[in-house]
Amino acid sequence: MFIHRKFIIRQITRSPKLAVILILCVTLAMVTVVAVNGFSKSLNRSLGNDAKALHAGDIIVRSNEDFSERLETTVSDMAARGLVTASRYLEFYSVVRSPENNTSVLAQLKVVDAEYPFYGRLELASGGRFREILSPGQVVAERNLLDRLGISTGAVLKVGFAELTVRDVVIKEPDRPVNVFSFGPRLFVSVRDLAALQLMGKGSRIRRVLLLKVSDETQLDALARQLSDSATPGSERVATYKTARSRVKRFLDDFLFFLNLVGVFILMVSGIGIQSACSAFLRERQKTAAIVKTMGATSGFIRLHFSTVVLALGLIGTVLGILLGIGLQHLLGILLSEFLPPDIRLDISWLGIFEAIILGIIVVLLFTLLPLSRLKDLKPVYIFRQETRRVKRGGTFVAALTGITGLFFGMILWHMDDIQFGLYFALGICGVILVTTLSAQAALFVIKRFHLRWLTARQAVKGLFRPGNATRSIVVTLSSALCVIFSIYMIEKNLAASFIDSYPQDAPNLFFIDIQPDQVNEFTRVIGDAPTYYPVIRARISAHNGKVIDQEEERKRRQDNLSRLFNLTYRETLLPDETIIEGGALFRTDWTGPQVSVLDTVLAMKSMEVGDHLTFKIQGVPLTARISSIRTRVKETFSPFFYFVFQDAVLEKAPQSIFTAVKVPGEQVAEIQNRVVEKFPNVSAIDLSDTIAVFAGLMTKLSGIIRLFAFLSIAAGILIMVSALLATRADRIAESVYFKILGAGRRFVLVVLTMENLFIGGVSALTALVIAQTGSFLICRYVFRVDYHPYLLSSVAMMFGTLVILSVVGRLSAAGILDKKPSTYLRERHDE
């Protein structure tokens, strides 16, 4: 059977508006997938090519404690045999001070040896070699540090108990392309000055990194396995440059993971648009199909040619989606530039484009299968008599629904490392769509049966349920898309209100860490206040009820987990914002042995009960304690809190540091910070106002990107609405003409059409707002644990904005309907 090219072209040119709508729906379905998938693949390839530079070594060993003797012995043996060359560095925070200006700033110190880095190059402002510039008594600083202190190169810095000279400014650091949540600017110090700093106290928060450069690349994996066998499970982590995830990689993986989920949502919403537009297109061309069939064409001929038409339009949409997706990919690179390595190249991922083409074909086939299958049962007699026939849901409907469901779950699981979480997410999205569908159906049911006295309102309601309408699809799609946007707005607004806009007046704003126990009394005298001191002991959980915690499996979880280092404390009383929910009292008087009270947040990591036993490792020493109670926080505040609280007698002699927080007027922060660092160079002061500013800026940037993608789903809903208007165009023109014949004016017809759009927008916006308010409330209260405010005024404004947009779209789409004259219409009908 030959394909008639002219017939194909004629069908497209005779329904140009619906053809464009179908193309745009396919384009929307593709653009997000192409952009995020291409960006992710390009980023992974670029980071993979520069993996050695990003990690500065072949093998990377990390620990928050001193490396074990067994691991040190293994490294020494490898080095003695010429298999590896070792380099070490330490990272920690400390306040540095300028004696010249009497200014201070919290800096992130990196204490390195002469071998650092093995790969990559530290670019300095002077253009010199880092290894030659950084010498004992000299430091290399980030530009931001000098600007905040008001000094330049050649100035003297007080770092700990040592005075060091700023020799140069670092422009780029190979293994630190980005640190989104850094509290302070970078400062490089030579390892030969470490002892003079005197900042390595008990309980100090220090990140230790051992870099190894292998002599023979083929032995990389074998050496890494040998080191892993020697490492202490849980506390010492061994990785190669191929397997390690840099901080930028972890951050971007998590963010792109979320964008991929948003992209899948947009893909499915656009798919509904494709189905709606295809149905509208075929409905408009069904008279042509009936005529051709009357002339002797078979059902196979009609299905083949109209399938070709749809596939051709789908191909055009796919190509446009790929082109726009590439553009959006580059826009993502610009928007995320602050979080990317400076020299990264984001090239076009041809593999990603190939995958997008295959995905585009699958999407078009699945979402057009049902409308195209209805051509098989097309009977000319129904068309010419203008009779409405009931669509039967047979095997094709089941096949299409199964394929679409499979595509949805497949796309979700494709982007998931955690299959269980992927299934939960997919089921959650299905739940939201189901609730939206049921809510929309209920609202339309009520509207249909509600008796309205106003004539225009009655006609508008009848218009919602005219033959061939897509009211339910429009409402469900718009509601789902608006629900996402409303939820993002409400959550962002509540987080900003809780952490940024309404910072409590009495909340502490200056935090001091790494105070040594013998410094407490003098520290109190220096700050002129007697704050509450919290002892901090760093430890890991090694077992629960005697069962060893699998550290590697725990790290694979995206949520907070038991593999990390915890801060323990000891006291005999509850904090003002705490209450007991299980156990009756903080500690039991009828129990012997160590006891621990657990914050209920930990239960999300692993199920625990009062009476269970937890085993901790404190600097390698095991401590088993029995859970005496479970606490919860009455409300989320800025006051310090701890997951695990012990009795005084259990931990008071353990290696520890002291932490405290005070409320200081903003103008006095710098003065107190200077006094403390001058007297106690080992103590780090964190100004929470700076942290809040960083958090606010980060949240604004990321939420803006997410909102951009959410608006794409709104566009899909609008396209469905436009396709429905065009699909029922003939019926609407007939209604308009009859209204005019009966004496109604153009204004009356416009009001009816506008009210019809307002009903659709009102139901969609109200349904979305109710679901968004409910979901946002649950997320804010039980995930972020912050007070929730519904922001009713903003909610009403969002609903009003939705109605305005839909009214404008409806008005533009109805231009031809309003201008149709009865005489012209009746003459055309007579000619038919």
Secondary structure, DSSP 4 states (H G I P E B T S, - for coil): ----HHHHHHHHHHSHHHHHHHHHHHHHHHHHHHHHHHHHHHHHHHHHHTHHHHHTSSEEEEESSPPPHHHHHHHHHHHHTTSEEEEEEEEEEEEEEETTTTEEEEEEEEEE-TT--SSS--EETT---HHHH--TTEEEEEHHHHHHHT--TT-EEEETTEEEEEEEEEEE-TT-S--TT-SS-EEEEEGGGHHHHT---TT---EEEEEEEES-GGGHHHHHHHHHHHSPTTTEEEEETTT---HHHHHHHHHHHHHHHHHHHHHHHHHHHHHHHHHHHHHHTHHHHHHHHHTT--HHHHHHHHHHHHHHHHHHHHHHHHHHHHHHHHHHHHHTGGGS-TT------HHHHHHHHHHHHHHHHHHHHHHHHGGGG--HHHHHTT---PPP--HHHHHHHHHHHHHHHHHHHHT-S-HHHHHHHHHHHHHHHHHHHHHHHHHHHHHHHS---SHHHHHHHHHHTSTT--HHHHHHHHHHHHHHHHHHHHHHHHHHIIIIIT--TTS--EEEEEE-GGGHHHHHHHHTS-PPEEEEEEEEEEEETTEEP-HHHHHT-SS--TTS-EEEEE-SS--TTEEEEESSSSS-TT--S-EEEEEGGGGGTS---TT-EEEEEETTEEEEEEEEEEEEESS--SS---SEEE-HHHHTTSS-EEEEEE---GGGHHHHHHHHHHH-TT-EEEEHHHHHHHHHHHHHHHHHHHHHHHHHHHHHHHHHHHHHHHHTHHHHHHHHHHHHHTT--HHHHHHHHHHHHHHHHHHHHHHHHHHHHHHHHHHHHHTS-------HHHHHHHHHHHHHHHHHHHHHHTHHHHT--HHHHHHHHHH-
